[in-house]
């Protein structure tokens, strides 16, 4: 009666079967790791590299957007801080890392 509800457990493997793990037992985790690398890790590292290159290429006069959404023109660049003019007679110092993107020239005048 209990055999219908619970399958019985057997102590050993059947004759002729080997209990050693095969190649297919290791293939699935390896395939998952490869997919994880190509779908998540590699694209993220490419984006981070492009962002670092953009930050090192900043020059005086570039129009930028900060992480907080402020748009302005770069007036001065130091090692860690950048002075951004967001309006007439309004200058803001931001960290270099907080610059999220560079706008095409003349974008601020169109707004």
N, C-alpha and C positions, 0 to 999 in steps of 0.2 A: 504494500500500500504506500509506504513512504518513497519507494522508488519512482512513483509517478510525480511526486512533488519535488524531490531532491535527487539529483543524479549521484550515483555512488562514486566514491573516490577510489582509485586503484593505486597500489603502492609502487609498482614498477612499470616501465615501458614495455610494450609488446615485443615479442621476439623479432629481431631483425631491424628494429628502429633504433636509431642512435639518439641520445639525449643531448649531444653537443650542439651548441648554437651554430647556425649556418650563416652564410654570407647574406642571405635575405633578412636575417634578424638585425643586422647592422646597417643595411642599406636604407631603410626608412628614416632613421634619425639623421644619417648623413645627408640624405636628400633634403630633409627639412632644414638643416643648418645651411646648406647651399642656397636654398630658396630664401631663407631669412636674410642671408648676406646680400643677395642680389636685389631683393625687394625692399629692404629697409636700411641696412647699414651703408651700402655703397652710395645710393642716391643722397642720403643725409650728409655723408662726408664730402660729396661733390658740392652740395649747396653751401656747406660751411667753408669750403675752400674758396668758392666764388665770392662769398661775403667778405672773407679776409682780404682777398685781392682788391675788392671794391673799396674797402676801408683804407688800404694802404695807398690807393691811387687817388684819394681825395685831394683836390687842389683848391686854392683860394678862388672864389667866384663860382664854384659849383652850386647848383640848386639841389637841396637835399630834403629828405623826409626823415624825421626822427621816429623812434619807436612809439613815442607818445602821440604822434600824428602832426607835430608842428612842421610846417614847411617854411624854408627860408634859404638864404644865400650865405655861403661860408665867407666870413670876413677874415678870420685868423685861425691858424692851425698850430697847435702845440703837440707834444708827445702824447698826452692823454686827453686833452680838452680841445674842443673846437668852439669858436665863437660864431654863432649863427644869428643873422639879422632876420627877424620874423616880421617886422614892420618898421616903418620909418622911426628912427630913434629908439628902437626896442631891440636890444641885443641879448642873446641868451647863450650861456656857456653850457655845453653838453659834453658828455664823455664820447670819445671816438667810437666806442662800441655801440652807442645808442643810435647811430646813423643806420637806418634800415635800407634806404635806397637813394640813388641819384636820379634826379629828374632831368629831362631834356632841357637844353637852354631855352629860355623864354617862357617856360611854363608858368612861372609866378606872375608874369605880366598879363597872361591870358585870363587868370583867375580874377 
